[in-house]
Amino acid sequence: MWLFQIIINMSVFMDLNLTFSADKSNMQQLIDMAAHLGFSTVAVNYTFEPTGKKKQAIPLPKPIDELIDQLPIVQGRSRPIRVLNRLTLVMSDLNHYRPNSAEYAKFDLLAVQPTTEKVFHAACTQLDVDVISVPMTEKLAFFFKKAPVNMAAERGVAFEVSYAPAIRDATMRRYTIANAISLAQACKGKNVLVSSAAAKPLELRGPYDIINLCSLIGLSDEAAKRSVSCLCRSLLLHAETRTTASGVISTKKCCDSSPSQQEAPSTPGDVDQGGAPAAKRVKSQLTD
Amino acid sequence: MVRVKSRYLLCEINVTDRNRLFLLTEKDIYLAVKEAVARIHGDYGTAMCSTRFCVKYLNAQTGMVFLRFPKMGYKLLWSALPFITSIGTRSQKTPCFLNCLHVGDFKTITGVGLKPCTYKIVTFQETSKTACLFNR
């Protein structure tokens, strides 16, 4: 119980959606700006849209050293910013999803953006993802029903709202707010992740500004703060168990437990050294 | 004692091009905020803005600005600030965004505002020193 309270009181802000661009200086500026604003972890997002029946290659994540030269230090803390890789699959058909694919394991976070109701239902109930990204730039083709949304919440999957389209364009703003409001009502404020889908450094916003923006969506102050800090952290833990959850690596439940996470396997005994590098496992056990 | 209460917001203006930052004046920011509030919250927002909103202080070198809002509904006006994408007249638009650092009444704002200000002044002096040495 006391661990639960520590997790609630931390104010570690994370932005788990920065659009990847091949321009190195742009990425450098973007990450510099995120560090300046106070985000301690960011995730670079690679979008992949499988179309047609042909097998297309899933983009490989660029290693962080290639992407930027030097990680800037987060303003207000003494550690450099942590940059992760994330993959978003824009899916309209369930056949496009390849479960347990080796390419998915290279990314730290896995997200899915459903465009049809079937895919949405499957993503909430079956698919092994961390984030369900709600398309903000168009009118929703389906409605959110409470049953799959609650099941997703139980599994520890979060629903994502991106705010950069709202900043760019007026019509996008209307769609964003409309979709976000219906999502917040369906979720009752829990498990809503708010992130920028920023392509340029000027599209980022500070954490307290985001918390205030959530009041427009209908989230309470607590829920808004949770969506930028605690929920992101529990999502990263959820993602770690996703890569190592074949029962081969045991995660110690007392260190890794977080309120929304249900899937931490607690098989005692077997510890395999080959799955995740030791540095990654140690990090998940540290409280920041 | 009944007193008219206001909320002060300490914001930092972030630009990609530092030279454009120095050209900003208090009036530019005032107009930009008013326009953003009108865009997002319409007539209701403009009306709330017209009573006791003003730009109390601007430091163009560091980008720190104090905004004063009426206490009632300051959150609504604050929620329009992230939608500011540029400040300036049609001829000289500076693309930037506002990052809110602290909310409070006047005493706490002036106390808190000094810390990030001094940090920024020190880093600015260091970068300008190195720039001068390089140019020579």
HADDOCK unambig.tbl for C-alpha pairs under 7 A between the chains (distance, minus, plus):
assign (segid A and resid 167 and name CA) (segid B and resid 83 and name CA) 5.45 0.50 0.50
assign (segid A and resid 202 and name CA) (segid B and resid 96 and name CA) 6.21 0.50 0.50
assign (segid A and resid 202 and name CA) (segid B and resid 97 and name CA) 6.43 0.50 0.50
assign (segid A and resid 205 and name CA) (segid B and resid 82 and name CA) 6.67 0.50 0.50
assign (segid A and resid 205 and name CA) (segid B and resid 99 and name CA) 6.47 0.50 0.50
assign (segid A and resid 206 and name CA) (segid B and resid 99 and name CA) 5.33 0.50 0.50
assign (segid A and resid 206 and name CA) (segid B and resid 100 and name CA) 6.89 0.50 0.50
assign (segid A and resid 208 and name CA) (segid B and resid 100 and name CA) 6.61 0.50 0.50
assign (segid A and resid 209 and name CA) (segid B and resid 82 and name CA) 6.44 0.50 0.50
assign (segid A and resid 209 and name CA) (segid B and resid 99 and name CA) 6.84 0.50 0.50
assign (segid A and resid 209 and name CA) (segid B and resid 100 and name CA) 6.25 0.50 0.50
assign (segid A and resid 212 and name CA) (segid B and resid 79 and name CA) 5.69 0.50 0.50
assign (segid A and resid 213 and name CA) (segid B and resid 79 and name CA) 5.28 0.50 0.50
